[in-house]
Amino acid sequence: MSQPSLLNHTHLGEEFKIIEHTCPNCGHHELSIFYEVRNVPVHSCLMMPTQQEAIDFPCGDVVLGFCGNCGFITNVEFDSKWSAYAPNYEDQQSFSPTFNKFALDLANRLVEKYNLHDKDIVEIGCSKGDFLVLMCELGDNRGVGIDPSAVVGRVQSPVVDRIEFIQDYYSEKYADRVGDLICCRHTLEHIYPTAEFVGTVRSSIGERLDTSVFFEIPDMGRVLRDLAFEDIYYEHCSYFTPGSLGRLFRVSGFEVTEIYLAYGEQYLLIEAQPVSTLSQVIHHTEDSVEEIARDVRHFAANINAKLEKWKRDLLQWQAQGKRVVVWGSGSKCVAFLTTLDTKEQVQYIVDINPHRHGKFIPGVGQEIMSPEFLKEYQPDIVIVMNGIYCPEIQKMLDDMGVQTELKAI
């Protein structure tokens, strides 16, 4: 991508430190630093077998830089040597009825929109394979799933014999795996060289312009506006809004056909088609660099007040002798506890994923308990890491006879 004049560069303001750092999204050489969290676990979903291993887990720094050229946000301190995704990376969400409904609705929409019947689907970053299996079931399709954390046989289905799981990182060596749809969900935010990655996807497609592409990632616009610090952690080195995502796909050789938000407006989804000449079509939902800069300023100006309020609340509950539990042991939980540095104020963590039970949270050390544990413990406050799950959590608590106060972060 050719660089426009610096006259078009959007500066955040004199109070922000500008560093020389190449934007991995557009190649611009200046980023403005606006948020820092030091000494956080380099992985949030690698489950540790012992408490000591969890406490001793390697840590790194999150220092977010904003590119005034394309609006992209990245962790300038990210080190790819920590990208050690493996089968014990436990990010499976399909134990939640709320999430399963979303995944089913999404899969049905994609199958029907792109006529994915008896077709070939490639999923980059397929995790344990839930979504790929679903797409193959709904459309009688064939699948290839590429992910170093894949566990063959974790998801049981009659269609698994039509799916090839490759326990590896996606790269140009898998360029022959193209298919009729390339799907990539919650993976791009873990990739530091974003332009290189999306460029590899485009080059693998080549002249097969009928191949459709679908990506899903967290929406950074919501994080900035809602001060959602729990959604900022080390593995997520790349942060997009509709505008920065659309600009990346266009310069990589795609025409953006849809950009939209879903799942309580937490997720950012893009659909695109490969083109032979660079598209100039800008989707109406894309935000400008100036609009992203405004949200960055809002975040920087208000985040400390939110962090301080949570610290005060946790200390107050501790002083009152209240039993406080966090529901959800994934990345949001790790970011919540380590950013606030108040691990001592939360006694227990619970999670519905049985593959997490009895494991320990990296950098924190608390053991992950089953929700059944709460029947005996009877907490005073349950902090829910994602408010979209409150209805299903409340039902589980009611069914177990647990009377407590739910607080969604």
C-alpha positions as CSV (number, residue, x, y, z in Angstrom):
1,M,0.0,0.0,0.0
2,S,1.4,3.4,-1.0
3,Q,1.6,5.9,1.9
4,P,-0.3,9.1,1.6
5,S,1.2,12.4,2.6
6,L,1.7,13.0,6.3
7,L,-0.7,15.9,5.9
8,N,-3.4,13.2,6.0
9,H,-2.1,11.7,9.2
10,T,-4.4,12.0,12.2
11,H,-2.6,12.9,15.3
12,L,-4.1,12.1,18.7
13,G,-2.7,15.2,20.4
14,E,0.5,16.5,22.0
15,E,-0.2,14.5,25.2
16,F,0.3,11.2,23.4
17,K,3.8,9.8,22.9
18,I,4.6,9.2,19.2
19,I,7.1,6.4,18.5
20,E,8.8,5.2,15.4
21,H,7.2,1.8,14.8
22,T,6.0,0.3,11.5
23,C,2.3,-0.4,11.4
24,P,1.8,-4.0,10.4
25,N,-1.5,-3.1,8.8
26,C,-0.4,-0.4,6.4
27,G,3.4,0.2,6.7
28,H,3.2,3.7,8.2
29,H,6.2,4.4,10.5
30,E,4.6,6.3,13.4
31,L,2.3,5.1,16.1
32,S,0.8,7.1,19.0
33,I,0.9,5.3,22.4
34,F,-2.4,5.6,24.4
35,Y,-2.6,2.6,26.9
36,E,-0.2,0.5,28.8
37,V,-0.6,-2.6,31.0
38,R,2.7,-4.1,32.3
39,N,3.5,-7.6,33.4
40,V,0.5,-9.6,32.1
41,P,0.4,-13.3,31.2
42,V,1.5,-13.9,27.6
43,H,-1.3,-16.4,27.2
44,S,-4.7,-16.4,28.9
45,C,-6.2,-19.7,27.7
46,L,-3.3,-22.1,28.2
47,M,-4.5,-24.1,31.1
48,M,-1.9,-24.9,33.7
49,P,-2.0,-28.2,35.6
50,T,-0.6,-26.8,38.9
51,Q,-1.0,-23.6,40.8
52,Q,2.8,-22.9,40.9
53,E,3.1,-23.3,37.1
54,A,0.3,-20.8,36.7
55,I,1.9,-18.3,39.1
56,D,5.3,-18.7,37.4
57,F,3.8,-18.3,33.9
58,P,5.7,-15.9,31.6
59,C,4.6,-12.3,31.4
60,G,4.9,-9.5,28.9
61,D,3.7,-5.9,28.4
62,V,0.7,-4.5,26.5
63,V,1.5,-1.1,25.0
64,L,-1.2,-0.1,22.5
65,G,-0.2,2.2,19.6
66,F,-2.6,3.9,17.2
67,C,-1.8,4.4,13.5
68,G,-3.0,7.8,12.4
69,N,-2.7,6.6,8.8
70,C,-5.1,3.6,8.7
71,G,-6.7,3.6,12.2
72,F,-5.2,0.2,13.2
73,I,-4.2,-0.5,16.8
74,T,-1.5,-2.9,17.8
75,N,0.6,-3.9,20.8
76,V,4.0,-2.5,20.0
77,E,5.6,-4.7,22.7
78,F,4.2,-8.0,21.3
79,D,6.8,-10.7,20.8
80,S,5.7,-13.6,18.5
81,K,8.0,-16.0,20.4
82,W,5.1,-16.4,22.9
83,S,2.6,-17.5,20.2
84,A,2.7,-21.1,21.5
85,Y,-0.8,-22.2,20.7
86,A,-1.2,-25.9,21.4
87,P,-3.9,-28.5,22.2
88,N,-4.0,-27.3,25.8
89,Y,-5.1,-23.8,24.6
90,E,-8.6,-24.1,25.8
91,D,-10.9,-21.4,24.1
92,Q,-13.9,-23.6,23.2
93,Q,-17.1,-21.7,23.8
94,S,-19.6,-24.3,22.6
95,F,-20.7,-25.3,26.2
96,S,-22.8,-22.1,26.3
97,P,-26.4,-22.3,24.9
98,T,-26.2,-18.5,24.2
99,F,-23.0,-18.9,22.1
100,N,-24.3,-22.0,20.3
101,K,-27.4,-20.2,19.2
102,F,-25.3,-17.4,17.7
103,A,-23.0,-19.9,16.0
104,L,-25.9,-21.9,14.5
105,D,-27.7,-18.8,13.2
106,L,-24.4,-17.5,11.7
107,A,-23.6,-20.9,10.1
108,N,-27.1,-21.2,8.6
109,R,-26.9,-17.7,7.2
110,L,-23.5,-18.3,5.5
111,V,-24.6,-21.7,4.1
112,E,-27.7,-20.2,2.5
113,K,-26.1,-16.9,1.4
114,Y,-23.2,-18.6,-0.4
115,N,-25.1,-21.8,-1.4
116,L,-22.7,-24.0,0.6
117,H,-24.1,-27.4,-0.2
118,D,-21.8,-30.2,-1.2
119,K,-18.9,-27.6,-1.2
120,D,-15.4,-27.3,0.3
121,I,-14.9,-25.1,3.3
122,V,-11.5,-24.0,4.8
123,E,-11.4,-22.7,8.3
124,I,-8.2,-20.9,9.4
125,G,-7.9,-21.0,13.2
126,C,-10.6,-23.6,13.7
127,S,-9.9,-24.2,17.4
128,K,-11.5,-27.5,18.3
129,G,-13.6,-27.6,15.1
130,D,-17.1,-26.8,16.4
131,F,-18.0,-24.2,13.8
132,L,-16.4,-26.1,10.9
133,V,-18.3,-29.3,11.9
134,L,-21.5,-27.3,12.0
135,M,-21.0,-25.8,8.5
136,C,-20.3,-29.3,7.2
137,E,-23.4,-30.7,8.9
138,L,-25.8,-28.0,7.7
139,G,-24.7,-28.1,4.0
140,D,-23.4,-31.6,3.6
141,N,-20.0,-30.0,3.0
142,R,-16.4,-31.1,3.2
143,G,-13.9,-29.2,5.4
144,V,-10.3,-28.4,6.2
145,G,-9.5,-27.0,9.6
146,I,-6.0,-25.5,10.2
147,D,-5.1,-24.7,13.8
148,P,-2.2,-25.7,16.1
149,S,-4.7,-26.1,19.0
150,A,-7.0,-28.5,17.1
151,V,-7.8,-31.7,18.9
152,V,-9.0,-34.4,16.5
153,G,-12.0,-36.2,17.9
154,R,-13.0,-33.5,20.5
155,V,-16.1,-32.7,18.5
156,Q,-18.2,-35.8,17.7
157,S,-20.2,-35.8,14.5
158,P,-21.0,-38.1,11.6
159,V,-19.3,-35.6,9.3
160,V,-15.9,-35.7,10.9
161,D,-14.7,-38.2,8.3
162,R,-15.2,-35.5,5.7
163,I,-13.0,-33.0,7.6
164,E,-9.2,-32.8,7.6
165,F,-7.7,-31.2,10.7
166,I,-4.2,-29.8,10.3
167,Q,-2.5,-29.2,13.6
168,D,-0.4,-26.3,12.4
169,Y,-0.3,-22.5,11.8
170,Y,-1.7,-21.3,8.6
171,S,0.9,-20.2,6.0
172,E,1.6,-20.2,2.3
173,K,2.4,-23.9,2.4
174,Y,-1.4,-24.4,2.7
175,A,-2.2,-22.2,-0.2
176,D,-3.6,-25.3,-2.0
177,R,-6.4,-25.4,0.6
178,V,-8.8,-22.9,-0.8
179,G,-12.3,-24.3,-1.3
180,D,-15.5,-22.4,-1.9
181,L,-15.4,-20.5,1.4
182,I,-12.4,-19.4,3.5
183,C,-13.6,-18.8,7.1
184,C,-11.4,-17.3,9.8
185,R,-13.0,-16.6,13.2
186,H,-11.2,-15.0,16.1
187,T,-7.8,-15.6,14.7
188,L,-6.7,-12.3,13.0
189,E,-6.5,-10.5,16.3
190,H,-3.8,-13.0,17.3
191,I,-1.8,-12.2,14.2
192,Y,0.8,-9.4,14.4
193,P,1.7,-9.1,10.6
194,T,-1.9,-8.6,9.6
195,A,-1.3,-7.3,6.1
196,E,1.0,-10.2,5.4
197,F,-1.5,-12.7,6.7
198,V,-4.5,-11.4,4.8
199,G,-2.2,-11.1,1.7
200,T,-1.3,-14.8,2.1
201,V,-5.0,-15.7,2.1
202,R,-5.5,-13.5,-1.1
203,S,-2.5,-15.0,-2.9
204,S,-3.7,-18.6,-2.1
205,I,-7.0,-17.8,-3.9
206,G,-5.2,-16.6,-7.0
207,E,-7.6,-16.4,-10.0
208,R,-10.4,-18.3,-8.3
209,L,-12.6,-15.2,-7.9
210,D,-15.7,-17.2,-6.9
211,T,-14.1,-18.1,-3.5
212,S,-15.8,-16.1,-0.7
213,V,-14.0,-15.0,2.5
214,F,-15.5,-14.5,5.9
215,F,-13.6,-13.2,9.0
216,E,-14.9,-12.6,12.5
217,I,-12.9,-10.7,15.2
218,P,-13.6,-8.6,18.3
219,D,-14.7,-5.0,17.6
220,M,-12.2,-2.5,19.0
221,G,-14.7,0.4,18.6
222,R,-16.9,-1.0,21.4
223,V,-13.8,-1.6,23.6
224,L,-12.8,2.0,23.2
225,R,-16.2,3.5,23.7
226,D,-17.2,1.2,26.6
227,L,-13.8,1.3,28.2
228,A,-13.8,-2.6,28.0
229,F,-10.3,-3.1,29.4
230,E,-11.1,-6.8,30.0
231,D,-10.9,-7.3,26.2
232,I,-7.3,-6.1,26.0
233,Y,-4.7,-8.8,26.6
234,Y,-1.4,-10.0,25.3
235,E,-2.5,-12.6,22.8
236,H,-4.6,-10.0,21.1
237,C,-1.9,-8.0,19.4
238,S,-4.1,-6.6,16.7
239,Y,-7.3,-4.5,17.2
240,F,-9.7,-3.5,14.4
241,T,-12.7,-1.3,13.9
242,P,-14.9,-1.6,10.8
243,G,-12.9,1.1,9.0
244,S,-9.4,-0.3,9.7
245,L,-10.6,-3.8,8.8
246,G,-12.2,-2.7,5.5
247,R,-9.1,-0.7,4.5
248,L,-6.9,-3.8,5.1
249,F,-9.1,-6.1,3.0
250,R,-9.3,-3.6,0.1
251,V,-5.6,-3.0,-0.1
252,S,-5.1,-6.8,0.1
253,G,-7.1,-7.4,-3.1
254,F,-10.6,-7.9,-1.9
255,E,-13.9,-6.2,-2.4
256,V,-15.7,-5.8,0.9
257,T,-19.3,-6.8,0.5
258,E,-20.4,-6.7,4.2
259,I,-19.1,-5.3,7.4
260,Y,-21.4,-5.6,10.4
261,L,-21.5,-6.2,14.2
262,A,-23.0,-9.2,16.0
263,Y,-23.3,-10.9,19.4
264,G,-24.3,-7.9,21.3
265,E,-22.2,-5.8,19.0
266,Q,-19.1,-7.4,20.5
267,Y,-18.0,-9.1,17.3
268,L,-16.9,-7.5,14.0
269,L,-17.7,-9.6,10.9
270,I,-16.5,-9.0,7.3
271,E,-17.5,-10.7,4.1
272,A,-15.4,-10.2,1.0
273,Q,-14.7,-11.4,-2.5
274,P,-11.3,-11.5,-4.3
275,V,-10.9,-9.0,-7.2
276,S,-8.3,-8.6,-9.9
277,T,-8.0,-4.8,-9.5
278,L,-8.1,-2.9,-6.2
279,S,-11.6,-2.1,-5.1
280,Q,-12.6,1.5,-4.3
281,V,-15.9,0.5,-2.7
282,I,-16.1,1.7,0.9
283,H,-18.8,0.0,3.0
284,H,-21.2,2.4,4.7
285,T,-20.5,1.0,8.2
286,E,-16.7,1.8,8.0
287,D,-15.5,4.5,10.4
288,S,-12.9,7.0,9.4
289,V,-9.4,7.4,10.9
290,E,-10.6,10.6,12.5
291,E,-13.6,8.8,14.1
292,I,-11.3,6.0,15.5
293,A,-8.9,8.7,16.9
294,R,-11.8,10.3,18.7
295,D,-12.7,7.0,20.4
296,V,-9.0,6.4,21.3
297,R,-8.9,9.8,23.0
298,H,-12.1,9.0,24.9
299,F,-10.6,5.7,26.1
300,A,-7.4,7.3,27.2
301,A,-9.1,10.1,29.0
302,N,-11.5,7.8,31.0
303,I,-10.0,4.4,31.4
304,N,-8.2,5.1,34.7
305,A,-11.4,6.3,36.4
306,K,-13.0,3.0,35.5
307,L,-10.1,0.9,36.7
308,E,-10.0,2.8,40.0
309,K,-13.7,2.3,40.6
310,W,-13.3,-1.5,40.2
311,K,-10.4,-1.5,42.6
312,R,-12.4,0.4,45.2
313,D,-15.4,-1.9,44.8
314,L,-13.3,-5.1,45.2
315,L,-11.5,-3.7,48.2
316,Q,-14.8,-2.7,49.8
317,W,-16.3,-6.1,49.3
318,Q,-13.2,-7.7,50.8
319,A,-13.5,-5.4,53.8
320,Q,-17.1,-6.3,54.2
321,G,-16.3,-10.1,54.2
322,K,-18.3,-10.7,51.0
323,R,-17.6,-13.8,49.0
324,V,-16.8,-12.8,45.5
325,V,-16.6,-15.1,42.5
326,V,-15.8,-14.5,38.8
327,W,-17.9,-16.4,36.3
328,G,-15.8,-17.2,33.2
329,S,-12.2,-18.2,33.3
330,G,-11.0,-17.1,29.9
331,S,-9.1,-14.2,28.6
332,K,-11.5,-11.5,29.9
333,C,-11.1,-13.0,33.4
334,V,-7.3,-13.0,33.2
335,A,-7.3,-9.4,31.9
336,F,-9.7,-8.3,34.6
337,L,-7.7,-9.7,37.5
338,T,-4.2,-8.9,36.2
339,T,-5.0,-5.3,34.9
340,L,-6.6,-4.5,38.3
341,D,-3.9,-6.4,40.2
342,T,-6.5,-7.4,42.7
343,K,-6.3,-11.2,42.5
344,E,-6.6,-11.5,46.3
345,Q,-10.1,-9.9,46.3
346,V,-11.6,-12.8,44.2
347,Q,-11.7,-16.1,46.0
348,Y,-12.8,-18.4,43.2
349,I,-13.3,-18.7,39.4
350,V,-16.0,-20.8,37.9
351,D,-16.5,-21.9,34.3
352,I,-19.0,-24.1,32.4
353,N,-16.2,-25.7,30.2
354,P,-15.5,-29.1,31.8
355,H,-12.0,-29.1,30.1
356,R,-11.0,-26.2,32.3
357,H,-12.1,-27.6,35.7
358,G,-9.2,-28.4,38.0
359,K,-6.8,-26.3,36.0
360,F,-5.2,-23.1,37.1
361,I,-5.3,-19.7,35.4
362,P,-2.0,-18.4,34.0
363,G,-0.5,-15.5,35.9
364,V,-3.3,-15.6,38.5
365,G,-3.1,-19.0,40.1
366,Q,-6.7,-19.6,41.1
367,E,-8.2,-23.0,40.4
368,I,-11.1,-23.1,38.0
369,M,-14.2,-24.6,39.6
370,S,-17.4,-26.1,38.2
371,P,-20.5,-24.1,38.6
372,E,-21.8,-26.9,40.9
373,F,-19.2,-25.6,43.5
374,L,-21.4,-22.6,44.1
375,K,-24.2,-24.7,45.6
376,E,-22.0,-25.2,48.6
377,Y,-20.1,-21.9,48.5
378,Q,-23.1,-19.6,48.1
379,P,-21.3,-16.5,47.0
380,D,-22.5,-13.0,47.7
381,I,-21.4,-11.5,44.4
382,V,-20.8,-13.1,41.0
383,I,-18.9,-10.9,38.5
384,V,-19.8,-12.0,35.0
385,M,-17.1,-11.4,32.5
386,N,-19.5,-11.1,29.6
387,G,-22.9,-9.6,30.2
388,I,-24.5,-11.4,27.2
389,Y,-24.4,-14.6,29.3
390,C,-26.2,-13.2,32.3
391,P,-29.7,-14.8,31.5
392,E,-28.2,-18.3,31.1
393,I,-26.1,-17.8,34.2
394,Q,-29.0,-16.6,36.2
395,K,-31.0,-19.7,35.2
396,M,-28.2,-22.0,36.2
397,L,-27.9,-20.3,39.6
398,D,-31.7,-20.5,40.1
399,D,-31.7,-24.1,39.2
400,M,-28.9,-24.8,41.8
401,G,-30.6,-22.7,44.5
402,V,-27.9,-20.1,44.6
403,Q,-29.0,-16.7,45.6
404,T,-26.5,-14.1,44.7
405,E,-26.0,-10.7,43.1
406,L,-24.8,-10.8,39.4
407,K,-22.6,-8.0,38.3
408,A,-21.7,-7.8,34.6
409,I,-18.4,-6.1,34.0
